[in-house]
Amino acid sequence: MTLKFDSWLLEVLACPNCGGGLRADDAASELVCTGSCGYAYPVRDDIAVLLIDEARTPAP
């Protein structure tokens, strides 16, 4: 599944946890933080769920 996000939108969005940038992970249908926390936020029906409580935390 390919995520439908324009490149300009990914430049504007920021991780709600640490403020880092986000990159699209098409295989997992997630937006992944490129900053210090590495949280992965789910994308459901082409809508990013940017809630910290919904994020998947990276493996230690």
Distance bins in CASP14 RR format, pairs under 12 A and 6 or more apart:
PFRMAT RR
TARGET T0000
AUTHOR 0000-0000-0000
RMODE 2
METHOD distances of the structure
MODEL  1
1 24 0 0 0 0 0 1 0 0 0 0 0
1 25 0 0 0 0 0 1 0 0 0 0 0
1 26 1 0 0 1 0 0 0 0 0 0 0
1 27 0 0 0 0 1 0 0 0 0 0 0
1 28 0 0 0 0 1 0 0 0 0 0 0
1 29 1 0 1 0 0 0 0 0 0 0 0
1 30 0 0 0 0 0 1 0 0 0 0 0
1 43 0 0 0 0 1 0 0 0 0 0 0
1 44 0 0 0 0 0 1 0 0 0 0 0
1 45 0 0 0 0 0 1 0 0 0 0 0
1 46 0 0 0 0 1 0 0 0 0 0 0
2 24 0 0 0 0 1 0 0 0 0 0 0
2 25 0 0 0 0 0 1 0 0 0 0 0
2 26 1 0 1 0 0 0 0 0 0 0 0
2 27 0 0 0 0 1 0 0 0 0 0 0
2 29 0 0 0 0 1 0 0 0 0 0 0
2 43 0 0 0 0 0 1 0 0 0 0 0
2 46 0 0 0 0 0 1 0 0 0 0 0
3 9 0 0 0 0 0 1 0 0 0 0 0
3 10 0 0 0 0 1 0 0 0 0 0 0
3 22 0 0 0 0 0 1 0 0 0 0 0
3 23 0 0 0 0 0 1 0 0 0 0 0
3 24 1 0 1 0 0 0 0 0 0 0 0
3 25 1 0 0 1 0 0 0 0 0 0 0
3 26 1 0 1 0 0 0 0 0 0 0 0
3 27 0 0 0 0 1 0 0 0 0 0 0
3 28 0 0 0 0 1 0 0 0 0 0 0
3 29 1 0 0 1 0 0 0 0 0 0 0
3 30 0 0 0 0 1 0 0 0 0 0 0
3 31 1 0 0 1 0 0 0 0 0 0 0
3 32 0 0 0 0 0 1 0 0 0 0 0
3 41 0 0 0 0 0 1 0 0 0 0 0
3 42 0 0 0 0 0 1 0 0 0 0 0
3 43 1 0 1 0 0 0 0 0 0 0 0
3 44 0 0 0 0 0 1 0 0 0 0 0
3 45 0 0 0 0 0 1 0 0 0 0 0
3 46 1 0 0 1 0 0 0 0 0 0 0
3 47 0 0 0 0 0 1 0 0 0 0 0
3 48 0 0 0 0 1 0 0 0 0 0 0
4 10 0 0 0 0 0 1 0 0 0 0 0
4 24 0 0 0 0 1 0 0 0 0 0 0
4 26 0 0 0 0 0 1 0 0 0 0 0
4 29 0 0 0 0 0 1 0 0 0 0 0
4 43 0 0 0 0 1 0 0 0 0 0 0
4 45 0 0 0 0 0 1 0 0 0 0 0
4 46 1 0 1 0 0 0 0 0 0 0 0
4 47 0 0 0 0 0 1 0 0 0 0 0
4 48 0 0 0 0 0 1 0 0 0 0 0
5 11 0 0 0 0 0 1 0 0 0 0 0
5 12 0 0 0 0 0 1 0 0 0 0 0
5 13 0 0 0 0 1 0 0 0 0 0 0
5 22 0 0 0 0 1 0 0 0 0 0 0
5 23 0 0 0 0 1 0 0 0 0 0 0
5 24 1 0 1 0 0 0 0 0 0 0 0
5 25 0 0 0 0 0 1 0 0 0 0 0
5 26 0 0 0 0 0 1 0 0 0 0 0
5 29 0 0 0 0 0 1 0 0 0 0 0
5 30 0 0 0 0 0 1 0 0 0 0 0
5 31 1 0 0 1 0 0 0 0 0 0 0
5 41 0 0 0 0 0 1 0 0 0 0 0
5 43 0 0 0 0 1 0 0 0 0 0 0
5 46 0 0 0 0 1 0 0 0 0 0 0
5 47 0 0 0 0 0 1 0 0 0 0 0
5 48 1 0 0 1 0 0 0 0 0 0 0
6 12 0 0 0 0 1 0 0 0 0 0 0
6 13 0 0 0 0 0 1 0 0 0 0 0
6 24 0 0 0 0 0 1 0 0 0 0 0
6 46 0 0 0 0 0 1 0 0 0 0 0
7 13 0 0 0 0 0 1 0 0 0 0 0
7 22 0 0 0 0 0 1 0 0 0 0 0
7 23 0 0 0 0 0 1 0 0 0 0 0
7 24 0 0 0 0 1 0 0 0 0 0 0
9 21 0 0 0 0 0 1 0 0 0 0 0
9 22 0 0 0 0 1 0 0 0 0 0 0
9 23 0 0 0 0 0 1 0 0 0 0 0
9 24 0 0 0 0 1 0 0 0 0 0 0
9 31 0 0 0 0 0 1 0 0 0 0 0
9 43 0 0 0 0 0 1 0 0 0 0 0
9 46 0 0 0 0 0 1 0 0 0 0 0
9 48 0 0 0 0 1 0 0 0 0 0 0
9 50 0 0 0 0 0 1 0 0 0 0 0
10 20 0 0 0 0 0 1 0 0 0 0 0
10 21 1 0 0 1 0 0 0 0 0 0 0
10 22 1 0 1 0 0 0 0 0 0 0 0
10 23 1 0 0 1 0 0 0 0 0 0 0
10 24 1 0 0 1 0 0 0 0 0 0 0
10 25 0 0 0 0 0 1 0 0 0 0 0
10 31 1 0 0 1 0 0 0 0 0 0 0
10 32 0 0 0 0 0 1 0 0 0 0 0
10 33 0 0 0 0 0 1 0 0 0 0 0
10 34 0 0 0 0 0 1 0 0 0 0 0
10 43 0 0 0 0 0 1 0 0 0 0 0
10 48 0 0 0 0 1 0 0 0 0 0 0
11 20 0 0 0 0 0 1 0 0 0 0 0
11 21 0 0 0 0 1 0 0 0 0 0 0
11 22 0 0 0 0 1 0 0 0 0 0 0
11 23 0 0 0 0 0 1 0 0 0 0 0
11 24 0 0 0 0 0 1 0 0 0 0 0
11 34 0 0 0 0 0 1 0 0 0 0 0
12 20 0 0 0 0 0 1 0 0 0 0 0
12 21 0 0 0 0 1 0 0 0 0 0 0
12 22 0 0 0 0 1 0 0 0 0 0 0
12 48 0 0 0 0 0 1 0 0 0 0 0
13 19 0 0 0 0 1 0 0 0 0 0 0
13 20 0 0 0 0 1 0 0 0 0 0 0
13 21 1 0 0 1 0 0 0 0 0 0 0
13 22 1 0 1 0 0 0 0 0 0 0 0
13 23 0 0 0 0 0 1 0 0 0 0 0
13 24 0 0 0 0 0 1 0 0 0 0 0
13 31 1 0 0 1 0 0 0 0 0 0 0
13 32 0 0 0 0 0 1 0 0 0 0 0
13 33 0 0 0 0 0 1 0 0 0 0 0
13 34 0 0 0 0 0 1 0 0 0 0 0
13 41 0 0 0 0 1 0 0 0 0 0 0
13 43 0 0 0 0 0 1 0 0 0 0 0
13 48 1 0 0 1 0 0 0 0 0 0 0
13 50 1 0 0 1 0 0 0 0 0 0 0
14 20 1 0 1 0 0 0 0 0 0 0 0
14 21 1 0 1 0 0 0 0 0 0 0 0
14 22 1 0 0 1 0 0 0 0 0 0 0
14 23 0 0 0 0 0 1 0 0 0 0 0
14 31 0 0 0 0 0 1 0 0 0 0 0
14 33 0 0 0 0 1 0 0 0 0 0 0
14 34 0 0 0 0 0 1 0 0 0 0 0
14 35 0 0 0 0 1 0 0 0 0 0 0
14 37 0 0 0 0 0 1 0 0 0 0 0
14 39 0 0 0 0 0 1 0 0 0 0 0
14 41 0 0 0 0 0 1 0 0 0 0 0
14 48 0 0 0 0 0 1 0 0 0 0 0
14 50 0 0 0 0 1 0 0 0 0 0 0
15 21 1 0 1 0 0 0 0 0 0 0 0
15 22 1 0 0 1 0 0 0 0 0 0 0
15 23 0 0 0 0 0 1 0 0 0 0 0
15 30 0 0 0 0 0 1 0 0 0 0 0
15 31 0 0 0 0 1 0 0 0 0 0 0
15 32 0 0 0 0 1 0 0 0 0 0 0
15 33 1 0 1 0 0 0 0 0 0 0 0
15 34 0 0 0 0 1 0 0 0 0 0 0
15 35 1 0 0 1 0 0 0 0 0 0 0
15 36 0 0 0 0 1 0 0 0 0 0 0
15 37 1 0 0 1 0 0 0 0 0 0 0
15 38 1 0 0 1 0 0 0 0 0 0 0
15 39 1 0 0 1 0 0 0 0 0 0 0
15 40 0 0 0 0 1 0 0 0 0 0 0
15 41 1 0 0 1 0 0 0 0 0 0 0
15 48 0 0 0 0 0 1 0 0 0 0 0
15 50 1 0 0 1 0 0 0 0 0 0 0
15 51 0 0 0 0 0 1 0 0 0 0 0
15 52 0 0 0 0 1 0 0 0 0 0 0
15 55 0 0 0 0 1 0 0 0 0 0 0
16 22 0 0 0 0 1 0 0 0 0 0 0
16 31 0 0 0 0 0 1 0 0 0 0 0
16 33 0 0 0 0 1 0 0 0 0 0 0
16 37 0 0 0 0 1 0 0 0 0 0 0
16 39 0 0 0 0 1 0 0 0 0 0 0
16 41 0 0 0 0 1 0 0 0 0 0 0
16 48 0 0 0 0 0 1 0 0 0 0 0
16 49 0 0 0 0 0 1 0 0 0 0 0
16 50 1 0 1 0 0 0 0 0 0 0 0
16 51 1 0 0 1 0 0 0 0 0 0 0
16 52 1 0 1 0 0 0 0 0 0 0 0
16 53 0 0 0 0 0 1 0 0 0 0 0
16 54 0 0 0 0 0 1 0 0 0 0 0
16 55 0 0 0 0 1 0 0 0 0 0 0
17 32 0 0 0 0 0 1 0 0 0 0 0
17 33 1 0 0 1 0 0 0 0 0 0 0
17 35 0 0 0 0 1 0 0 0 0 0 0
17 36 0 0 0 0 1 0 0 0 0 0 0
17 37 1 0 1 0 0 0 0 0 0 0 0
17 38 0 0 0 0 1 0 0 0 0 0 0
17 39 1 0 1 0 0 0 0 0 0 0 0
17 40 0 0 0 0 0 1 0 0 0 0 0
17 41 0 0 0 0 1 0 0 0 0 0 0
17 50 0 0 0 0 1 0 0 0 0 0 0
17 51 0 0 0 0 0 1 0 0 0 0 0
17 52 1 0 1 0 0 0 0 0 0 0 0
17 53 0 0 0 0 0 1 0 0 0 0 0
17 54 0 0 0 0 0 1 0 0 0 0 0
17 55 1 0 0 1 0 0 0 0 0 0 0
17 56 0 0 0 0 0 1 0 0 0 0 0
17 57 0 0 0 0 1 0 0 0 0 0 0
17 58 0 0 0 0 0 1 0 0 0 0 0
18 33 1 0 0 1 0 0 0 0 0 0 0
18 34 0 0 0 0 1 0 0 0 0 0 0
18 35 1 0 1 0 0 0 0 0 0 0 0
18 36 1 0 1 0 0 0 0 0 0 0 0
18 37 1 0 1 0 0 0 0 0 0 0 0
18 38 1 0 0 1 0 0 0 0 0 0 0
18 39 1 0 0 1 0 0 0 0 0 0 0
18 52 0 0 0 0 0 1 0 0 0 0 0
18 55 0 0 0 0 0 1 0 0 0 0 0
18 57 0 0 0 0 0 1 0 0 0 0 0
18 58 0 0 0 0 0 1 0 0 0 0 0
19 33 1 0 0 1 0 0 0 0 0 0 0
19 34 0 0 0 0 1 0 0 0 0 0 0
19 35 1 0 0 1 0 0 0 0 0 0 0
19 36 0 0 0 0 1 0 0 0 0 0 0
19 37 0 0 0 0 1 0 0 0 0 0 0
19 38 0 0 0 0 0 1 0 0 0 0 0
19 39 0 0 0 0 0 1 0 0 0 0 0
19 50 0 0 0 0 0 1 0 0 0 0 0
19 52 0 0 0 0 0 1 0 0 0 0 0
20 31 0 0 0 0 0 1 0 0 0 0 0
20 32 0 0 0 0 0 1 0 0 0 0 0
20 33 1 0 1 0 0 0 0 0 0 0 0
20 34 1 0 0 1 0 0 0 0 0 0 0
20 35 1 0 1 0 0 0 0 0 0 0 0
20 36 1 0 0 1 0 0 0 0 0 0 0
20 37 1 0 0 1 0 0 0 0 0 0 0
20 38 0 0 0 0 1 0 0 0 0 0 0
20 39 0 0 0 0 1 0 0 0 0 0 0
20 41 0 0 0 0 0 1 0 0 0 0 0
20 50 0 0 0 0 0 1 0 0 0 0 0
21 31 0 0 0 0 1 0 0 0 0 0 0
21 32 0 0 0 0 1 0 0 0 0 0 0
21 33 1 0 0 1 0 0 0 0 0 0 0
21 34 1 0 1 0 0 0 0 0 0 0 0
21 35 1 0 0 1 0 0 0 0 0 0 0
21 36 0 0 0 0 0 1 0 0 0 0 0
21 37 0 0 0 0 0 1 0 0 0 0 0
21 38 0 0 0 0 1 0 0 0 0 0 0
21 39 0 0 0 0 0 1 0 0 0 0 0
21 41 0 0 0 0 0 1 0 0 0 0 0
21 50 0 0 0 0 0 1 0 0 0 0 0
22 30 0 0 0 0 1 0 0 0 0 0 0
22 31 1 0 1 0 0 0 0 0 0 0 0
22 32 1 0 0 1 0 0 0 0 0 0 0
22 33 1 0 0 1 0 0 0 0 0 0 0
22 34 1 0 0 1 0 0 0 0 0 0 0
22 35 0 0 0 0 1 0 0 0 0 0 0
22 37 0 0 0 0 0 1 0 0 0 0 0
22 38 0 0 0 0 1 0 0 0 0 0 0
22 39 0 0 0 0 1 0 0 0 0 0 0
22 40 0 0 0 0 1 0 0 0 0 0 0
22 41 1 0 0 1 0 0 0 0 0 0 0
22 43 0 0 0 0 0 1 0 0 0 0 0
22 48 0 0 0 0 1 0 0 0 0 0 0
22 50 0 0 0 0 1 0 0 0 0 0 0
22 55 0 0 0 0 0 1 0 0 0 0 0
23 30 0 0 0 0 1 0 0 0 0 0 0
23 31 1 0 0 1 0 0 0 0 0 0 0
23 32 1 0 1 0 0 0 0 0 0 0 0
23 33 0 0 0 0 1 0 0 0 0 0 0
23 34 1 0 1 0 0 0 0 0 0 0 0
23 35 0 0 0 0 1 0 0 0 0 0 0
23 38 0 0 0 0 0 1 0 0 0 0 0
23 40 0 0 0 0 0 1 0 0 0 0 0
23 41 0 0 0 0 0 1 0 0 0 0 0
23 48 0 0 0 0 0 1 0 0 0 0 0
24 30 1 0 0 1 0 0 0 0 0 0 0
24 31 1 0 0 1 0 0 0 0 0 0 0
24 32 1 0 0 1 0 0 0 0 0 0 0
24 33 0 0 0 0 0 1 0 0 0 0 0
24 34 0 0 0 0 0 1 0 0 0 0 0
24 40 0 0 0 0 0 1 0 0 0 0 0
24 41 0 0 0 0 0 1 0 0 0 0 0
24 43 0 0 0 0 1 0 0 0 0 0 0
24 46 0 0 0 0 0 1 0 0 0 0 0
24 48 0 0 0 0 1 0 0 0 0 0 0
25 31 1 0 0 1 0 0 0 0 0 0 0
25 32 1 0 1 0 0 0 0 0 0 0 0
25 33 0 0 0 0 0 1 0 0 0 0 0
25 34 0 0 0 0 0 1 0 0 0 0 0
25 38 0 0 0 0 0 1 0 0 0 0 0
25 39 0 0 0 0 0 1 0 0 0 0 0
25 40 1 0 0 1 0 0 0 0 0 0 0
25 41 0 0 0 0 1 0 0 0 0 0 0
25 42 0 0 0 0 0 1 0 0 0 0 0
25 43 0 0 0 0 1 0 0 0 0 0 0
25 48 0 0 0 0 0 1 0 0 0 0 0
25 56 0 0 0 0 0 1 0 0 0 0 0
26 32 0 0 0 0 0 1 0 0 0 0 0
26 43 0 0 0 0 1 0 0 0 0 0 0
27 40 0 0 0 0 0 1 0 0 0 0 0
27 43 0 0 0 0 0 1 0 0 0 0 0
28 40 1 0 0 1 0 0 0 0 0 0 0
28 41 0 0 0 0 0 1 0 0 0 0 0
28 42 0 0 0 0 1 0 0 0 0 0 0
28 43 0 0 0 0 1 0 0 0 0 0 0
28 56 0 0 0 0 1 0 0 0 0 0 0
29 40 0 0 0 0 1 0 0 0 0 0 0
29 41 0 0 0 0 0 1 0 0 0 0 0
29 42 1 0 0 1 0 0 0 0 0 0 0
29 43 1 0 1 0 0 0 0 0 0 0 0
29 44 1 0 0 1 0 0 0 0 0 0 0
29 45 0 0 0 0 0 1 0 0 0 0 0
29 46 0 0 0 0 1 0 0 0 0 0 0
29 47 0 0 0 0 0 1 0 0 0 0 0
29 48 0 0 0 0 0 1 0 0 0 0 0
29 49 0 0 0 0 0 1 0 0 0 0 0
29 56 0 0 0 0 0 1 0 0 0 0 0
30 38 0 0 0 0 0 1 0 0 0 0 0
30 39 0 0 0 0 1 0 0 0 0 0 0
30 40 1 0 1 0 0 0 0 0 0 0 0
30 41 1 0 0 1 0 0 0 0 0 0 0
30 42 1 0 1 0 0 0 0 0 0 0 0
30 43 1 0 0 1 0 0 0 0 0 0 0
30 44 0 0 0 0 0 1 0 0 0 0 0
30 48 0 0 0 0 1 0 0 0 0 0 0
30 49 0 0 0 0 1 0 0 0 0 0 0
30 50 0 0 0 0 0 1 0 0 0 0 0
30 54 0 0 0 0 0 1 0 0 0 0 0
30 55 0 0 0 0 1 0 0 0 0 0 0
30 56 1 0 0 1 0 0 0 0 0 0 0
30 58 0 0 0 0 0 1 0 0 0 0 0
31 38 0 0 0 0 0 1 0 0 0 0 0
31 39 0 0 0 0 1 0 0 0 0 0 0
31 40 1 0 0 1 0 0 0 0 0 0 0
31 41 1 0 1 0 0 0 0 0 0 0 0
31 42 0 0 0 0 1 0 0 0 0 0 0
31 43 1 0 0 1 0 0 0 0 0 0 0
31 44 0 0 0 0 0 1 0 0 0 0 0
31 46 0 0 0 0 0 1 0 0 0 0 0
31 47 0 0 0 0 0 1 0 0 0 0 0
31 48 1 0 1 0 0 0 0 0 0 0 0
31 49 0 0 0 0 1 0 0 0 0 0 0
31 50 1 0 0 1 0 0 0 0 0 0 0
31 51 0 0 0 0 0 1 0 0 0 0 0
31 54 0 0 0 0 0 1 0 0 0 0 0
31 55 0 0 0 0 1 0 0 0 0 0 0
31 56 0 0 0 0 0 1 0 0 0 0 0
32 38 1 0 0 1 0 0 0 0 0 0 0
32 39 1 0 0 1 0 0 0 0 0 0 0
32 40 1 0 1 0 0 0 0 0 0 0 0
32 41 1 0 0 1 0 0 0 0 0 0 0
32 42 0 0 0 0 0 1 0 0 0 0 0
32 43 0 0 0 0 0 1 0 0 0 0 0
32 48 0 0 0 0 0 1 0 0 0 0 0
32 50 0 0 0 0 0 1 0 0 0 0 0
32 55 0 0 0 0 1 0 0 0 0 0 0
32 56 0 0 0 0 1 0 0 0 0 0 0
32 57 0 0 0 0 0 1 0 0 0 0 0
32 58 0 0 0 0 1 0 0 0 0 0 0
33 39 1 0 1 0 0 0 0 0 0 0 0
33 40 1 0 0 1 0 0 0 0 0 0 0
33 41 1 0 0 1 0 0 0 0 0 0 0
33 48 0 0 0 0 0 1 0 0 0 0 0
33 50 0 0 0 0 0 1 0 0 0 0 0
33 52 0 0 0 0 0 1 0 0 0 0 0
33 55 0 0 0 0 1 0 0 0 0 0 0
33 56 0 0 0 0 0 1 0 0 0 0 0
33 57 0 0 0 0 0 1 0 0 0 0 0
33 58 0 0 0 0 1 0 0 0 0 0 0
34 40 0 0 0 0 0 1 0 0 0 0 0
34 58 0 0 0 0 0 1 0 0 0 0 0
35 58 0 0 0 0 0 1 0 0 0 0 0
36 58 0 0 0 0 0 1 0 0 0 0 0
37 52 0 0 0 0 1 0 0 0 0 0 0
37 55 0 0 0 0 1 0 0 0 0 0 0
37 56 0 0 0 0 0 1 0 0 0 0 0
37 57 1 0 0 1 0 0 0 0 0 0 0
37 58 1 0 0 1 0 0 0 0 0 0 0
38 52 0 0 0 0 0 1 0 0 0 0 0
38 55 0 0 0 0 1 0 0 0 0 0 0
38 56 0 0 0 0 1 0 0 0 0 0 0
38 57 1 0 0 1 0 0 0 0 0 0 0
38 58 1 0 1 0 0 0 0 0 0 0 0
38 59 0 0 0 0 0 1 0 0 0 0 0
38 60 0 0 0 0 0 1 0 0 0 0 0
39 49 0 0 0 0 0 1 0 0 0 0 0
39 50 0 0 0 0 1 0 0 0 0 0 0
39 51 0 0 0 0 0 1 0 0 0 0 0
39 52 1 0 0 1 0 0 0 0 0 0 0
39 53 0 0 0 0 0 1 0 0 0 0 0
39 54 0 0 0 0 1 0 0 0 0 0 0
39 55 1 0 1 0 0 0 0 0 0 0 0
39 56 1 0 0 1 0 0 0 0 0 0 0
39 57 1 0 0 1 0 0 0 0 0 0 0
39 58 1 0 0 1 0 0 0 0 0 0 0
40 48 0 0 0 0 0 1 0 0 0 0 0
40 49 0 0 0 0 0 1 0 0 0 0 0
40 50 0 0 0 0 0 1 0 0 0 0 0
40 52 0 0 0 0 0 1 0 0 0 0 0
40 54 0 0 0 0 1 0 0 0 0 0 0
40 55 1 0 0 1 0 0 0 0 0 0 0
40 56 1 0 1 0 0 0 0 0 0 0 0
40 57 0 0 0 0 1 0 0 0 0 0 0
40 58 1 0 0 1 0 0 0 0 0 0 0
40 59 0 0 0 0 0 1 0 0 0 0 0
41 47 0 0 0 0 0 1 0 0 0 0 0
41 48 1 0 1 0 0 0 0 0 0 0 0
41 49 1 0 1 0 0 0 0 0 0 0 0
41 50 1 0 1 0 0 0 0 0 0 0 0
41 51 1 0 0 1 0 0 0 0 0 0 0
41 52 0 0 0 0 1 0 0 0 0 0 0
41 53 0 0 0 0 0 1 0 0 0 0 0
41 54 1 0 0 1 0 0 0 0 0 0 0
41 55 1 0 1 0 0 0 0 0 0 0 0
41 56 1 0 0 1 0 0 0 0 0 0 0
41 57 0 0 0 0 0 1 0 0 0 0 0
42 48 1 0 0 1 0 0 0 0 0 0 0
42 49 1 0 1 0 0 0 0 0 0 0 0
42 50 0 0 0 0 1 0 0 0 0 0 0
42 51 0 0 0 0 1 0 0 0 0 0 0
42 53 0 0 0 0 0 1 0 0 0 0 0
42 54 1 0 0 1 0 0 0 0 0 0 0
42 55 1 0 0 1 0 0 0 0 0 0 0
42 56 1 0 0 1 0 0 0 0 0 0 0
43 49 1 0 0 1 0 0 0 0 0 0 0
43 50 0 0 0 0 1 0 0 0 0 0 0
43 54 0 0 0 0 0 1 0 0 0 0 0
43 55 0 0 0 0 0 1 0 0 0 0 0
43 56 0 0 0 0 0 1 0 0 0 0 0
44 50 0 0 0 0 0 1 0 0 0 0 0
44 51 0 0 0 0 0 1 0 0 0 0 0
44 54 0 0 0 0 1 0 0 0 0 0 0
47 54 0 0 0 0 0 1 0 0 0 0 0
48 54 0 0 0 0 1 0 0 0 0 0 0
48 55 0 0 0 0 0 1 0 0 0 0 0
49 55 0 0 0 0 1 0 0 0 0 0 0
49 56 0 0 0 0 0 1 0 0 0 0 0
END
